[in-house]
Amino acid sequence: MGILRRLMQLIRHFLPGAHIRVRLDGASRHPQLLAILDAEPESQYVVAMGKNAVLKAGARPNEPCAKPASFRERSGKTEQPLP
């Protein structure tokens, strides 16, 4: 967490106005780390989580809207959020 804080400070110093996006592995979603990221202005974070039955069931109602918005089917590449 200390390294992430310091890295974000350096980015803010050398790239003022930059939008920071942090990608976390599901195993690193510690509440303190998420609190640090929530407190950062002009930043976003994404947590990659493995599939499980509960997540699948919760996502199922939104699939008809989400699939057409994805370009993965056409490109075959990992999707990136739009700016």
N, CA, C and O atoms as a CHARMM CRD file, in Angstrom:
* protein
*
  332
    1    1 MET  N      0.82200  -1.19100   0.00000 PROA 1      0.00000
    2    1 MET  CA     0.00000   0.00000   0.00000 PROA 1      0.00000
    3    1 MET  C      0.86500   1.25300   0.00000 PROA 1      0.00000
    4    1 MET  O      0.52900   2.25400  -0.63400 PROA 1      0.00000
    5    2 GLY  N      1.96600   1.18700   0.70900 PROA 2      0.00000
    6    2 GLY  CA     2.87600   2.32700   0.73900 PROA 2      0.00000
    7    2 GLY  C      3.47800   2.61000  -0.63000 PROA 2      0.00000
    8    2 GLY  O      3.63100   3.76800  -1.01900 PROA 2      0.00000
    9    3 ILE  N      3.81900   1.55500  -1.35800 PROA 3      0.00000
   10    3 ILE  CA     4.39100   1.72500  -2.69300 PROA 3      0.00000
   11    3 ILE  C      3.35200   2.34100  -3.62700 PROA 3      0.00000
   12    3 ILE  O      3.67600   3.22500  -4.41900 PROA 3      0.00000
   13    4 LEU  N      2.11800   1.88200  -3.53800 PROA 4      0.00000
   14    4 LEU  CA     1.05900   2.43200  -4.38500 PROA 4      0.00000
   15    4 LEU  C      0.84000   3.91300  -4.08500 PROA 4      0.00000
   16    4 LEU  O      0.70600   4.72200  -5.00300 PROA 4      0.00000
   17    5 ARG  N      0.80400   4.26300  -2.81300 PROA 5      0.00000
   18    5 ARG  CA     0.64400   5.68000  -2.44400 PROA 5      0.00000
   19    5 ARG  C      1.76300   6.52800  -3.03500 PROA 5      0.00000
   20    5 ARG  O      1.52300   7.58100  -3.62400 PROA 5      0.00000
   21    6 ARG  N      2.98400   6.04600  -2.86500 PROA 6      0.00000
   22    6 ARG  CA     4.15000   6.79800  -3.36300 PROA 6      0.00000
   23    6 ARG  C      4.11700   6.90200  -4.88700 PROA 6      0.00000
   24    6 ARG  O      4.41600   7.95900  -5.44200 PROA 6      0.00000
   25    7 LEU  N      3.76000   5.82800  -5.55400 PROA 7      0.00000
   26    7 LEU  CA     3.69100   5.83900  -7.00500 PROA 7      0.00000
   27    7 LEU  C      2.63800   6.82900  -7.49200 PROA 7      0.00000
   28    7 LEU  O      2.86100   7.54900  -8.46600 PROA 7      0.00000
   29    8 MET  N      1.51300   6.86600  -6.82800 PROA 8      0.00000
   30    8 MET  CA     0.46500   7.80900  -7.21200 PROA 8      0.00000
   31    8 MET  C      0.91600   9.25300  -6.97600 PROA 8      0.00000
   32    8 MET  O      0.59500  10.14000  -7.76700 PROA 8      0.00000
   33    9 GLN  N      1.65100   9.49000  -5.90100 PROA 9      0.00000
   34    9 GLN  CA     2.19500  10.83100  -5.65100 PROA 9      0.00000
   35    9 GLN  C      3.14300  11.24400  -6.77300 PROA 9      0.00000
   36    9 GLN  O      3.09600  12.37800  -7.24900 PROA 9      0.00000
   37   10 LEU  N      4.00200  10.31700  -7.19100 PROA 10     0.00000
   38   10 LEU  CA     4.94800  10.62000  -8.26200 PROA 10     0.00000
   39   10 LEU  C      4.23000  10.90000  -9.58400 PROA 10     0.00000
   40   10 LEU  O      4.58800  11.82500 -10.31300 PROA 10     0.00000
   41   11 ILE  N      3.22800  10.10000  -9.87700 PROA 11     0.00000
   42   11 ILE  CA     2.46700  10.32500 -11.11000 PROA 11     0.00000
   43   11 ILE  C      1.81100  11.70000 -11.06200 PROA 11     0.00000
   44   11 ILE  O      1.86300  12.44900 -12.03700 PROA 11     0.00000
   45   12 ARG  N      1.20000  12.02900  -9.94200 PROA 12     0.00000
   46   12 ARG  CA     0.53700  13.33600  -9.80900 PROA 12     0.00000
   47   12 ARG  C      1.54100  14.48400  -9.94500 PROA 12     0.00000
   48   12 ARG  O      1.23200  15.53100 -10.51500 PROA 12     0.00000
   49   13 HSD  N      2.74900  14.26900  -9.41100 PROA 13     0.00000
   50   13 HSD  CA     3.77300  15.31300  -9.47700 PROA 13     0.00000
   51   13 HSD  C      4.27100  15.51900 -10.91000 PROA 13     0.00000
   52   13 HSD  O      4.34200  16.64900 -11.39200 PROA 13     0.00000
   53   14 PHE  N      4.61400  14.42300 -11.58500 PROA 14     0.00000
   54   14 PHE  CA     5.21600  14.52700 -12.90500 PROA 14     0.00000
   55   14 PHE  C      4.19500  14.59000 -14.04700 PROA 14     0.00000
   56   14 PHE  O      4.52700  15.03000 -15.14800 PROA 14     0.00000
   57   15 LEU  N      2.97000  14.15800 -13.79600 PROA 15     0.00000
   58   15 LEU  CA     1.92400  14.19200 -14.81300 PROA 15     0.00000
   59   15 LEU  C      0.65700  14.81200 -14.22600 PROA 15     0.00000
   60   15 LEU  O     -0.35600  14.12900 -14.07800 PROA 15     0.00000
   61   16 PRO  N      0.71000  16.08800 -13.89500 PROA 16     0.00000
   62   16 PRO  CA    -0.46200  16.71400 -13.28200 PROA 16     0.00000
   63   16 PRO  C     -1.66900  16.62700 -14.21900 PROA 16     0.00000
   64   16 PRO  O     -1.55700  16.81300 -15.43100 PROA 16     0.00000
   65   17 GLY  N     -2.79200  16.34700 -13.63600 PROA 17     0.00000
   66   17 GLY  CA    -4.02100  16.23000 -14.41500 PROA 17     0.00000
   67   17 GLY  C     -4.24400  14.87200 -15.04200 PROA 17     0.00000
   68   17 GLY  O     -5.26500  14.64900 -15.69200 PROA 17     0.00000
   69   18 ALA  N     -3.29000  13.94900 -14.85400 PROA 18     0.00000
   70   18 ALA  CA    -3.43800  12.61000 -15.42800 PROA 18     0.00000
   71   18 ALA  C     -4.53900  11.84200 -14.70500 PROA 18     0.00000
   72   18 ALA  O     -4.70700  11.97300 -13.49200 PROA 18     0.00000
   73   19 HSD  N     -5.27200  11.05800 -15.44400 PROA 19     0.00000
   74   19 HSD  CA    -6.26600  10.16100 -14.86200 PROA 19     0.00000
   75   19 HSD  C     -5.57300   8.83200 -14.62500 PROA 19     0.00000
   76   19 HSD  O     -4.96400   8.27000 -15.53500 PROA 19     0.00000
   77   20 ILE  N     -5.66500   8.33600 -13.41700 PROA 20     0.00000
   78   20 ILE  CA    -4.97500   7.10400 -13.04300 PROA 20     0.00000
   79   20 ILE  C     -5.99100   5.97600 -12.95200 PROA 20     0.00000
   80   20 ILE  O     -7.03900   6.12100 -12.32400 PROA 20     0.00000
   81   21 ARG  N     -5.67400   4.85300 -13.58400 PROA 21     0.00000
   82   21 ARG  CA    -6.52500   3.66600 -13.49700 PROA 21     0.00000
   83   21 ARG  C     -5.66000   2.51300 -12.98400 PROA 21     0.00000
   84   21 ARG  O     -4.63800   2.18600 -13.58800 PROA 21     0.00000
   85   22 VAL  N     -6.06300   1.90600 -11.88700 PROA 22     0.00000
   86   22 VAL  CA    -5.32200   0.81900 -11.25500 PROA 22     0.00000
   87   22 VAL  C     -6.10100  -0.47000 -11.45400 PROA 22     0.00000
   88   22 VAL  O     -7.30700  -0.51800 -11.21500 PROA 22     0.00000
   89   23 ARG  N     -5.41200  -1.51100 -11.89000 PROA 23     0.00000
   90   23 ARG  CA    -6.04200  -2.82300 -12.04400 PROA 23     0.00000
   91   23 ARG  C     -5.51100  -3.73800 -10.95300 PROA 23     0.00000
   92   23 ARG  O     -4.30300  -3.94100 -10.82600 PROA 23     0.00000
   93   24 LEU  N     -6.42400  -4.28400 -10.17500 PROA 24     0.00000
   94   24 LEU  CA    -6.05300  -5.15400  -9.06700 PROA 24     0.00000
   95   24 LEU  C     -6.43400  -6.59100  -9.37000 PROA 24     0.00000
   96   24 LEU  O     -7.43900  -6.85400 -10.03100 PROA 24     0.00000
   97   25 ASP  N     -5.64500  -7.49000  -8.89400 PROA 25     0.00000
   98   25 ASP  CA    -5.99700  -8.89500  -8.92700 PROA 25     0.00000
   99   25 ASP  C     -7.00500  -9.13000  -7.80400 PROA 25     0.00000
  100   25 ASP  O     -6.96300  -8.44400  -6.78300 PROA 25     0.00000
  101   26 GLY  N     -7.89600 -10.07600  -7.98100 PROA 26     0.00000
  102   26 GLY  CA    -8.92400 -10.33200  -6.97600 PROA 26     0.00000
  103   26 GLY  C     -8.36600 -10.59800  -5.58800 PROA 26     0.00000
  104   26 GLY  O     -9.00200 -10.26700  -4.58800 PROA 26     0.00000
  105   27 ALA  N     -7.17700 -11.19500  -5.52000 PROA 27     0.00000
  106   27 ALA  CA    -6.57900 -11.51500  -4.22500 PROA 27     0.00000
  107   27 ALA  C     -6.07900 -10.27600  -3.48700 PROA 27     0.00000
  108   27 ALA  O     -5.81900 -10.33600  -2.28600 PROA 27     0.00000
  109   28 SER  N     -5.94200  -9.15100  -4.19900 PROA 28     0.00000
  110   28 SER  CA    -5.38400  -7.95200  -3.55900 PROA 28     0.00000
  111   28 SER  C     -6.44900  -6.91700  -3.22300 PROA 28     0.00000
  112   28 SER  O     -6.13400  -5.73500  -3.09200 PROA 28     0.00000
  113   29 ARG  N     -7.69700  -7.33600  -3.08200 PROA 29     0.00000
  114   29 ARG  CA    -8.77500  -6.37900  -2.80600 PROA 29     0.00000
  115   29 ARG  C     -8.95800  -6.14900  -1.30400 PROA 29     0.00000
  116   29 ARG  O    -10.06600  -6.27800  -0.78300 PROA 29     0.00000
  117   30 HSD  N     -7.90700  -5.82200  -0.63800 PROA 30     0.00000
  118   30 HSD  CA    -7.91800  -5.57000   0.80200 PROA 30     0.00000
  119   30 HSD  C     -8.69600  -4.27900   1.07500 PROA 30     0.00000
  120   30 HSD  O     -8.53300  -3.30300   0.34300 PROA 30     0.00000
  121   31 PRO  N     -9.53100  -4.25400   2.10700 PROA 31     0.00000
  122   31 PRO  CA   -10.33200  -3.05000   2.39200 PROA 31     0.00000
  123   31 PRO  C     -9.51000  -1.77200   2.54200 PROA 31     0.00000
  124   31 PRO  O     -9.94400  -0.70900   2.09800 PROA 31     0.00000
  125   32 GLN  N     -8.33200  -1.85600   3.16000 PROA 32     0.00000
  126   32 GLN  CA    -7.49600  -0.65700   3.32600 PROA 32     0.00000
  127   32 GLN  C     -7.01100  -0.14000   1.97300 PROA 32     0.00000
  128   32 GLN  O     -6.96600   1.06900   1.74600 PROA 32     0.00000
  129   33 LEU  N     -6.65100  -1.05000   1.08400 PROA 33     0.00000
  130   33 LEU  CA    -6.19300  -0.66000  -0.24300 PROA 33     0.00000
  131   33 LEU  C     -7.32800  -0.01000  -1.02900 PROA 33     0.00000
  132   33 LEU  O     -7.11500   1.00200  -1.69700 PROA 33     0.00000
  133   34 LEU  N     -8.51300  -0.57100  -0.95800 PROA 34     0.00000
  134   34 LEU  CA    -9.66100   0.00700  -1.64300 PROA 34     0.00000
  135   34 LEU  C    -10.00100   1.38400  -1.06700 PROA 34     0.00000
  136   34 LEU  O    -10.40700   2.28300  -1.80500 PROA 34     0.00000
  137   35 ALA  N     -9.83900   1.54800   0.23000 PROA 35     0.00000
  138   35 ALA  CA   -10.09300   2.85700   0.85600 PROA 35     0.00000
  139   35 ALA  C     -9.10900   3.90400   0.35000 PROA 35     0.00000
  140   35 ALA  O     -9.49000   5.05000   0.11000 PROA 35     0.00000
  141   36 ILE  N     -7.84400   3.51700   0.18800 PROA 36     0.00000
  142   36 ILE  CA    -6.83500   4.44200  -0.35000 PROA 36     0.00000
  143   36 ILE  C     -7.21900   4.85600  -1.76000 PROA 36     0.00000
  144   36 ILE  O     -7.16700   6.03700  -2.10300 PROA 36     0.00000
  145   37 LEU  N     -7.60100   3.89200  -2.57000 PROA 37     0.00000
  146   37 LEU  CA    -7.96500   4.18600  -3.96000 PROA 37     0.00000
  147   37 LEU  C     -9.24300   5.00900  -4.04900 PROA 37     0.00000
  148   37 LEU  O     -9.36000   5.87800  -4.91300 PROA 37     0.00000
  149   38 ASP  N    -10.19500   4.74700  -3.17100 PROA 38     0.00000
  150   38 ASP  CA   -11.43200   5.53400  -3.14700 PROA 38     0.00000
  151   38 ASP  C    -11.15800   6.99900  -2.81800 PROA 38     0.00000
  152   38 ASP  O    -11.86000   7.89200  -3.29300 PROA 38     0.00000
  153   39 ALA  N    -10.13600   7.23700  -2.00400 PROA 39     0.00000
  154   39 ALA  CA    -9.82000   8.59900  -1.57400 PROA 39     0.00000
  155   39 ALA  C     -9.03000   9.38500  -2.61700 PROA 39     0.00000
  156   39 ALA  O     -8.89300  10.60200  -2.49500 PROA 39     0.00000
  157   40 GLU  N     -8.51300   8.71300  -3.63200 PROA 40     0.00000
  158   40 GLU  CA    -7.70600   9.38200  -4.65200 PROA 40     0.00000
  159   40 GLU  C     -8.59600  10.10700  -5.66100 PROA 40     0.00000
  160   40 GLU  O     -9.44900   9.48100  -6.29000 PROA 40     0.00000
  161   41 PRO  N     -8.41000  11.41200  -5.82100 PROA 41     0.00000
  162   41 PRO  CA    -9.19800  12.13300  -6.82400 PROA 41     0.00000
  163   41 PRO  C     -8.75100  11.75800  -8.23100 PROA 41     0.00000
  164   41 PRO  O     -7.59200  11.40700  -8.44800 PROA 41     0.00000
  165   42 GLU  N     -9.66000  11.83200  -9.16800 PROA 42     0.00000
  166   42 GLU  CA    -9.35200  11.56700 -10.58600 PROA 42     0.00000
  167   42 GLU  C     -8.67900  10.22000 -10.80500 PROA 42     0.00000
  168   42 GLU  O     -7.78000  10.10300 -11.63800 PROA 42     0.00000
  169   43 SER  N     -9.10400   9.21400 -10.07100 PROA 43     0.00000
  170   43 SER  CA    -8.54400   7.88500 -10.27400 PROA 43     0.00000
  171   43 SER  C     -9.66900   6.85800 -10.31100 PROA 43     0.00000
  172   43 SER  O    -10.75900   7.08300  -9.78600 PROA 43     0.00000
  173   44 GLN  N     -9.38000   5.74700 -10.93300 PROA 44     0.00000
  174   44 GLN  CA   -10.32200   4.63600 -11.02400 PROA 44     0.00000
  175   44 GLN  C     -9.57500   3.36400 -10.66800 PROA 44     0.00000
  176   44 GLN  O     -8.34700   3.30800 -10.73900 PROA 44     0.00000
  177   45 TYR  N    -10.32400   2.35300 -10.28800 PROA 45     0.00000
  178   45 TYR  CA    -9.69300   1.05300 -10.13000 PROA 45     0.00000
  179   45 TYR  C    -10.66500  -0.02900 -10.57100 PROA 45     0.00000
  180   45 TYR  O    -11.88600   0.11500 -10.50200 PROA 45     0.00000
  181   46 VAL  N    -10.06700  -1.10900 -11.02400 PROA 46     0.00000
  182   46 VAL  CA   -10.81500  -2.26900 -11.49200 PROA 46     0.00000
  183   46 VAL  C    -10.25800  -3.47600 -10.75700 PROA 46     0.00000
  184   46 VAL  O     -9.04200  -3.63800 -10.65400 PROA 46     0.00000
  185   47 VAL  N    -11.13800  -4.32000 -10.24900 PROA 47     0.00000
  186   47 VAL  CA   -10.71300  -5.52800  -9.54900 PROA 47     0.00000
  187   47 VAL  C    -11.08600  -6.72700 -10.41000 PROA 47     0.00000
  188   47 VAL  O    -12.26300  -6.95600 -10.68800 PROA 47     0.00000
  189   48 ALA  N    -10.08100  -7.49000 -10.83300 PROA 48     0.00000
  190   48 ALA  CA   -10.31600  -8.69900 -11.61800 PROA 48     0.00000
  191   48 ALA  C    -10.64500  -9.83000 -10.64600 PROA 48     0.00000
  192   48 ALA  O     -9.84200 -10.17600  -9.77900 PROA 48     0.00000
  193   49 MET  N    -11.81900 -10.38800 -10.80500 PROA 49     0.00000
  194   49 MET  CA   -12.23900 -11.47000  -9.91400 PROA 49     0.00000
  195   49 MET  C    -12.54600 -12.71300 -10.72800 PROA 49     0.00000
  196   49 MET  O    -13.06300 -12.62800 -11.84200 PROA 49     0.00000
  197   50 GLY  N    -12.22700 -13.85500 -10.17000 PROA 50     0.00000
  198   50 GLY  CA   -12.53000 -15.11500 -10.82600 PROA 50     0.00000
  199   50 GLY  C    -14.03100 -15.36400 -10.84100 PROA 50     0.00000
  200   50 GLY  O    -14.78400 -14.80100 -10.04600 PROA 50     0.00000
  201   51 LYS  N    -14.43800 -16.21200 -11.75400 PROA 51     0.00000
  202   51 LYS  CA   -15.85900 -16.53500 -11.84800 PROA 51     0.00000
  203   51 LYS  C    -16.28500 -17.37800 -10.65000 PROA 51     0.00000
  204   51 LYS  O    -15.52000 -18.19500 -10.13700 PROA 51     0.00000
  205   52 ASN  N    -17.51900 -17.15700 -10.22200 PROA 52     0.00000
  206   52 ASN  CA   -18.10900 -18.02800  -9.22700 PROA 52     0.00000
  207   52 ASN  C    -19.62400 -17.97000  -9.41200 PROA 52     0.00000
  208   52 ASN  O    -20.13000 -17.07600 -10.09100 PROA 52     0.00000
  209   53 ALA  N    -20.33300 -18.89400  -8.82800 PROA 53     0.00000
  210   53 ALA  CA   -21.77300 -19.02800  -9.04400 PROA 53     0.00000
  211   53 ALA  C    -22.55000 -17.78300  -8.60600 PROA 53     0.00000
  212   53 ALA  O    -23.51100 -17.39300  -9.26800 PROA 53     0.00000
  213   54 VAL  N    -22.14800 -17.16300  -7.50900 PROA 54     0.00000
  214   54 VAL  CA   -22.85900 -15.99100  -7.00100 PROA 54     0.00000
  215   54 VAL  C    -22.69900 -14.81700  -7.97100 PROA 54     0.00000
  216   54 VAL  O    -23.67600 -14.13600  -8.28300 PROA 54     0.00000
  217   55 LEU  N    -21.47000 -14.57700  -8.45000 PROA 55     0.00000
  218   55 LEU  CA   -21.24900 -13.48900  -9.39800 PROA 55     0.00000
  219   55 LEU  C    -21.98100 -13.74000 -10.70900 PROA 55     0.00000
  220   55 LEU  O    -22.57200 -12.82400 -11.28000 PROA 55     0.00000
  221   56 LYS  N    -21.94100 -14.98200 -11.18600 PROA 56     0.00000
  222   56 LYS  CA   -22.63900 -15.30900 -12.42600 PROA 56     0.00000
  223   56 LYS  C    -24.13400 -15.04400 -12.30200 PROA 56     0.00000
  224   56 LYS  O    -24.74300 -14.47800 -13.20900 PROA 56     0.00000
  225   57 ALA  N    -24.72300 -15.45000 -11.18900 PROA 57     0.00000
  226   57 ALA  CA   -26.16200 -15.24900 -10.99200 PROA 57     0.00000
  227   57 ALA  C    -26.49800 -13.75700 -10.92400 PROA 57     0.00000
  228   57 ALA  O    -27.52400 -13.32700 -11.45200 PROA 57     0.00000
  229   58 GLY  N    -25.64600 -12.97600 -10.28200 PROA 58     0.00000
  230   58 GLY  CA   -25.89300 -11.54600 -10.17900 PROA 58     0.00000
  231   58 GLY  C    -25.72400 -10.82200 -11.50900 PROA 58     0.00000
  232   58 GLY  O    -26.39300  -9.82000 -11.76300 PROA 58     0.00000
  233   59 ALA  N    -24.83900 -11.32200 -12.35100 PROA 59     0.00000
  234   59 ALA  CA   -24.57400 -10.68300 -13.64200 PROA 59     0.00000
  235   59 ALA  C    -25.58500 -11.08200 -14.71600 PROA 59     0.00000
  236   59 ALA  O    -25.80200 -10.33500 -15.67000 PROA 59     0.00000
  237   60 ARG  N    -26.18900 -12.22300 -14.57000 PROA 60     0.00000
  238   60 ARG  CA   -27.08000 -12.75500 -15.60300 PROA 60     0.00000
  239   60 ARG  C    -28.15000 -11.76400 -16.07800 PROA 60     0.00000
  240   60 ARG  O    -28.36200 -11.65800 -17.28600 PROA 60     0.00000
  241   61 PRO  N    -28.83500 -11.02900 -15.18300 PROA 61     0.00000
  242   61 PRO  CA   -29.86200 -10.09700 -15.66600 PROA 61     0.00000
  243   61 PRO  C    -29.30700  -8.97500 -16.55300 PROA 61     0.00000
  244   61 PRO  O    -30.04600  -8.40700 -17.35600 PROA 61     0.00000
  245   62 ASN  N    -28.02400  -8.65000 -16.41900 PROA 62     0.00000
  246   62 ASN  CA   -27.42600  -7.56000 -17.18700 PROA 62     0.00000
  247   62 ASN  C    -26.74900  -8.01300 -18.47200 PROA 62     0.00000
  248   62 ASN  O    -26.31900  -7.17500 -19.26400 PROA 62     0.00000
  249   63 GLU  N    -26.64500  -9.30600 -18.69500 PROA 63     0.00000
  250   63 GLU  CA   -25.94600  -9.80700 -19.87500 PROA 63     0.00000
  251   63 GLU  C    -26.53400  -9.29800 -21.18900 PROA 63     0.00000
  252   63 GLU  O    -25.76200  -8.93300 -22.07500 PROA 63     0.00000
  253   64 PRO  N    -27.84900  -9.25300 -21.36700 PROA 64     0.00000
  254   64 PRO  CA   -28.36700  -8.78100 -22.66500 PROA 64     0.00000
  255   64 PRO  C    -27.92700  -7.35500 -23.01200 PROA 64     0.00000
  256   64 PRO  O    -27.75900  -7.03300 -24.18800 PROA 64     0.00000
  257   65 CYS  N    -27.74100  -6.50800 -22.01600 PROA 65     0.00000
  258   65 CYS  CA   -27.29400  -5.13100 -22.26500 PROA 65     0.00000
  259   65 CYS  C    -25.78100  -5.06600 -22.45000 PROA 65     0.00000
  260   65 CYS  O    -25.29200  -4.27200 -23.25400 PROA 65     0.00000
  261   66 ALA  N    -25.04000  -5.88300 -21.72100 PROA 66     0.00000
  262   66 ALA  CA   -23.58000  -5.79200 -21.72600 PROA 66     0.00000
  263   66 ALA  C    -22.95500  -6.39900 -22.97400 PROA 66     0.00000
  264   66 ALA  O    -21.98800  -5.84900 -23.50100 PROA 66     0.00000
  265   67 LYS  N    -23.47200  -7.50000 -23.45200 PROA 67     0.00000
  266   67 LYS  CA   -22.84500  -8.16500 -24.59400 PROA 67     0.00000
  267   67 LYS  C    -22.79200  -7.29300 -25.84100 PROA 67     0.00000
  268   67 LYS  O    -21.74200  -7.23800 -26.48200 PROA 67     0.00000
  269   68 PRO  N    -23.87500  -6.60600 -26.21900 PROA 68     0.00000
  270   68 PRO  CA   -23.77000  -5.76100 -27.42200 PROA 68     0.00000
  271   68 PRO  C    -22.77700  -4.61400 -27.26100 PROA 68     0.00000
  272   68 PRO  O    -22.23700  -4.12300 -28.25300 PROA 68     0.00000
  273   69 ALA  N    -22.53300  -4.18600 -26.03700 PROA 69     0.00000
  274   69 ALA  CA   -21.60800  -3.07700 -25.80500 PROA 69     0.00000
  275   69 ALA  C    -20.15000  -3.52800 -25.89900 PROA 69     0.00000
  276   69 ALA  O    -19.25000  -2.69200 -25.96900 PROA 69     0.00000
  277   70 SER  N    -19.91400  -4.81600 -25.90200 PROA 70     0.00000
  278   70 SER  CA   -18.55300  -5.34900 -25.91800 PROA 70     0.00000
  279   70 SER  C    -18.06000  -5.53800 -27.34800 PROA 70     0.00000
  280   70 SER  O    -18.80400  -5.98100 -28.22300 PROA 70     0.00000
  281   71 PHE  N    -16.80300  -5.19600 -27.56800 PROA 71     0.00000
  282   71 PHE  CA   -16.19600  -5.42300 -28.87400 PROA 71     0.00000
  283   71 PHE  C    -15.39900  -6.72000 -28.88400 PROA 71     0.00000
  284   71 PHE  O    -14.85300  -7.09700 -29.92100 PROA 71     0.00000
  285   72 ARG  N    -15.32300  -7.40200 -27.76000 PROA 72     0.00000
  286   72 ARG  CA   -14.52400  -8.61600 -27.65000 PROA 72     0.00000
  287   72 ARG  C    -14.93700  -9.63700 -28.70400 PROA 72     0.00000
  288   72 ARG  O    -14.08600 -10.30700 -29.29000 PROA 72     0.00000
  289   73 GLU  N    -16.22900  -9.75600 -28.94300 PROA 73     0.00000
  290   73 GLU  CA   -16.71700 -10.74800 -29.89700 PROA 73     0.00000
  291   73 GLU  C    -16.12300 -10.48300 -31.27900 PROA 73     0.00000
  292   73 GLU  O    -15.84200 -11.41900 -32.02800 PROA 73     0.00000
  293   74 ARG  N    -15.93400  -9.21100 -31.61200 PROA 74     0.00000
  294   74 ARG  CA   -15.38500  -8.87000 -32.92600 PROA 74     0.00000
  295   74 ARG  C    -13.86300  -8.91500 -32.95700 PROA 74     0.00000
  296   74 ARG  O    -13.27400  -9.40400 -33.92100 PROA 74     0.00000
  297   75 SER  N    -13.22100  -8.40400 -31.90000 PROA 75     0.00000
  298   75 SER  CA   -11.76800  -8.26300 -31.92300 PROA 75     0.00000
  299   75 SER  C    -11.04200  -9.47100 -31.35400 PROA 75     0.00000
  300   75 SER  O     -9.91500  -9.76300 -31.75400 PROA 75     0.00000
  301   76 GLY  N    -11.68100 -10.17900 -30.41900 PROA 76     0.00000
  302   76 GLY  CA   -11.00000 -11.29600 -29.77000 PROA 76     0.00000
  303   76 GLY  C     -9.94800 -10.85400 -28.77600 PROA 76     0.00000
  304   76 GLY  O     -9.16400 -11.67600 -28.30200 PROA 76     0.00000
  305   77 LYS  N     -9.91300  -9.55300 -28.44700 PROA 77     0.00000
  306   77 LYS  CA    -8.90700  -9.02200 -27.53400 PROA 77     0.00000
  307   77 LYS  C     -9.54600  -8.60100 -26.21600 PROA 77     0.00000
  308   77 LYS  O    -10.75900  -8.40700 -26.13500 PROA 77     0.00000
  309   78 THR  N     -8.72500  -8.46300 -25.19600 PROA 78     0.00000
  310   78 THR  CA    -9.18000  -7.99700 -23.90700 PROA 78     0.00000
  311   78 THR  C     -9.73200  -6.58900 -24.05900 PROA 78     0.00000
  312   78 THR  O     -9.12700  -5.74900 -24.72500 PROA 78     0.00000
  313   79 GLU  N    -10.87000  -6.33200 -23.44700 PROA 79     0.00000
  314   79 GLU  CA   -11.51000  -5.02900 -23.57300 PROA 79     0.00000
  315   79 GLU  C    -10.90100  -4.03700 -22.60300 PROA 79     0.00000
  316   79 GLU  O    -10.44900  -4.40500 -21.51900 PROA 79     0.00000
  317   80 GLN  N    -10.89300  -2.77600 -23.00200 PROA 80     0.00000
  318   80 GLN  CA   -10.44600  -1.67900 -22.16000 PROA 80     0.00000
  319   80 GLN  C    -11.61500  -0.73500 -21.97400 PROA 80     0.00000
  320   80 GLN  O    -12.37600  -0.52100 -22.91800 PROA 80     0.00000
  321   81 PRO  N    -11.78900  -0.15800 -20.78300 PROA 81     0.00000
  322   81 PRO  CA   -12.88000   0.80700 -20.58600 PROA 81     0.00000
  323   81 PRO  C    -12.69900   2.00900 -21.49400 PROA 81     0.00000
  324   81 PRO  O    -11.57300   2.40600 -21.79000 PROA 81     0.00000
  325   82 LEU  N    -13.78500   2.57600 -21.92700 PROA 82     0.00000
  326   82 LEU  CA   -13.72100   3.78000 -22.73800 PROA 82     0.00000
  327   82 LEU  C    -13.37400   4.96700 -21.84900 PROA 82     0.00000
  328   82 LEU  O    -13.74900   4.99100 -20.67700 PROA 82     0.00000
  329   83 PRO  N    -12.65800   5.96100 -22.39500 PROA 83     0.00000
  330   83 PRO  CA   -12.28300   7.12700 -21.57000 PROA 83     0.00000
  331   83 PRO  C    -13.48000   7.92400 -21.13700 PROA 83     0.00000
  332   83 PRO  O    -13.33400   8.92900 -20.44200 PROA 83     0.00000
